[in-house]
Amino acid sequence: MYHFVSMLSLLELGYTAATIPKMLSNLLTMAYDRYLAICQPLHYPTHMTPALCVKIVVGCWLGGLAGPVAEISLVSHLPFCGPNHIQHIFCDFPPVLSLACTDTSINVLVDFIINSCKILATFLFILSSYVQIICAVLRIPSAAGKRKAFSTCASHLTVVLIFYGSIFFMYVRLKKSYSLDYDRALAVVYSVLTPFLNPFIYSLRNKEIKEAVRRQLKRTGILE
């Protein structure tokens, strides 16, 4: 778990500055890790080996970096003969396409297919993991254990739905014209709000991580 939390923190630092690769990889790895921990706790040490953790992280990084290759290749061949100022809070494909002085229907179609596959596939994978987690939680005999587990799952699912809801409406669409104000608002939600919430949900609610942070602050003299 701490291995993936550290990867999440590292990606969050880069994501807030560059926005790509997105948090799809973060949510995907955390979902699988928690599915094993809750649904198959006795098999967790044998399944979640250090080698598997490395493979999952490398696979997510490669998937996140390889995803935009086709879109970047197509955009690089477009002619841009007008204004060169992007009306957005960062450089993204839709506002770049709006600056091209030629037909970009192929770009829009390719972007739609790639985003649909990435977003829907990862979202359904995470959703199926949490369905199995909820079924496992319902079998917990104590009411206190159920409340604690559902509290954790509810916070995770809230961020997942906020993130996927915003990127779905922003990237899975078959049209070139769109509202720039609408896209800027959605971009703030998934590029600022979710990275802001993730440290609280995945790290600061964990007793061991809070104790480690407290020890580090005492070691540096910030806390007495």
N, C-alpha and C positions, 0 to 999 in steps of 0.2 A: 504493500500500500504506500509506504513512504517513498519507494522508488518512483511510483507514478505521480505522487504529489510533487516530488522534486522536478520531474519532467514537466508537469503542469505549470509549476512556478517559472521554470526556464522559458517555456513557450509563451507564457503570459507576458514576460518581459519583452520578448521579441515581437509578440503579436501586437501589443499596444503601440509599438513603434512602426511596424511594417504591415500589419494586418494579415499577412500571408506567410506560412500556412495557417489556416484558420483553426479554431478550437475543436474542429471535428475529431481530430486525433486524440485530444485530451479527453473528451467525453466518451469516446469509443473505448479507450483503454481503461478508464475508471469504471465503466459499466461492466466490462468483463471481469475485472478484479473483484468488484463487489458481488457480482453474481456467484463467483466461486466461493467467496468468503461466507456468504449467507446460505446459498443453496447446497454447497458441497463442502462444508467446513473441514471434515476429516480428510478430504482429498486435496485441500488447499496447498499444503507444503509440497506435495509430490507434483501437482500440476503447475503451480506458479513458481517454477524454478528460476534462478537468475538468468539462465540461458533463454528461457521463454520470455522473460521480461524484456531482455535486450532485443529479441526478435520482434516483439510487439511494438516497441518504441521505434525501432529502425523502420519497420513496415509502415507505421503511421507517418513518420517523417518523409519517407520516400513517396508515399501516396499523396501527402499534402503538397510536396514540391512538384510531383509529376502531373498533378491535376490540371494546372493552368497552362501546360506546355502547348497544347493544340491551340488554345485561345490566343496565347502570346504570339505564336507563329502566324496565325491569320491576321491579327491586328498589325503586326509588323509590316505586312504587305499592303496595307490600306494607304491611299493618298490623303494627306491632310493639307488642304490649301486655304483654310480660313483661319478663324481665331484659334489660338493655342492655349487658352486658359480653361482649365477644367473646373466646372461649376460643382465642386464636391469637396468634402473635407479630407479626402485622400485620393490617390490615383487608383481608379477602379475601371473595370471593363465597360459598363454601361455609359458613364460620362465620356470615356475616350471614344466609343463608337459614335456618340452624338456629334463629335467634331469631324468625322470623316466626310469627305465630299464625294461619296459614291454609295452605291447600294451595299448595305451591310446585312442583308437578310440571311446570308450563309453564316456570318459570324453570330447572329442572334440565335439561329437554329443550333449551331454547334455548342454555343454557350448554354442553351436550354437543355440539350441532351446531357452534357457533362455534369452540369449542376444538378439535374434531376437524379442522375445515377448516384452521385456522391451524397447528396443531402438525404434523399429518400432511403438509400441503402443503409447509411449509418444511423439514421433516425429509427428505422424499423428494427435494426439490430439492438440499439439501446432500449427501445420500447419493449421488445421481447424479453430482454434481460430483466427489466424491472417488473414485468408481469410475473416472471418466475420468482423474483425476489419477494414480491407481495404475497404470492402463494405460499412461499416458505415462511414468511412472517406470520401469516394467518395460522400456521401450525404451531407457533410458539405458545406454550401453555400459560405463561404468566401474562396478566394484563399490562404490567409495568414494562415487560420486555417488548410487547407489541407496540405500546405507545412510543418507546424510545426508537424502535426500528422505523415506525411510520413517520416519526418526526424527522429522522435523517433522510428517508426516501423522499418525503414531501419537499424538503428544501432542495434536494438534488433535481427532482423532476421539475420544480418551478424554474430553475435556471435553464434546464434543457429545453423546456417549452418556450421560454422567452427567446433563447438563442435561435432555435430552429424556426420558430414562428416568424421572426424578423427576417432571417436570411431566405426563408422559403418565399415570402412575398416579394423579396427584393431581387432574387436571382432566378427563380423558376417562373419565367414568363416569356411568351412568344411575341414580343412587340418591341419596337425600337423607341417609340415615344413614351415618355414617363414623366412624372412630376419630380423635378430636382429637389424641391423642398421635402417631398414625401420620402425620397431615397436618403436624403441627408439625415432625416429624423430616424429612420430605420438603422442607418449606419451607426448612429450614436448608440442605439440600443445594444447592438451585438458587438460593437468594437470598444465600447466604454463601460456600459452597464454590467454586462456579463463578466468581463475581466475584473471589475470592481467587486462583484459578489463572490466570485470563485474562491479567493483567499479566505473569506469568512466561512464559507460552506465546507470546503474541503480541508482546510488547515486549522483555522483558529477555533473551530468547534471541537478539535481533537485534543484531549487532555495531554497526551504525550508531546505533541507538537507545541502546545502552549507552555509546557514545562521546559522544553528545550529552548524556546525563545526567551523565557524568563532567565534560565541559566546563562544564556549568551549575553543578555543585557546586564546581568550582574557581573559577568566576567569582564565586560567592557567598561564597567563603572557607571552605566546609565541608571541602573537600579541598585539600591543598597540592600 
